Amino acid sequence: MSENLAKYKKAFMESLEISDEKALDDLKYNDIDEWDSIGHMGLISAIEDVFEISIETNDVIDFSSFSKGKEILKKYKVEI
């Protein structure tokens, strides 16, 4: 596992209080109670901190799943 993927997974798991790493791959916004609008902003903040980036508003809105997040991060030159 790449270092960036490990950081990305850790941000999800800590922000959304997920204990099963395998559950991440198919995870989508609102699939779990913790990933509501408040949880979403906490997750975005954690990802911004980990990768030292600032995610634009449109990308925050489009960040609808674990997989989509990986695509969005490519725009910020974060390869996962």
Protein Blocks (a to p, Z undefined) as FASTA:
>chain_A
ZZklmmmmmmmmmmnopablklmmmpcehkamklcfklmmmmmmmmmmmnopaddfklmm
mmmbfklmmmmmmmnopaZZ
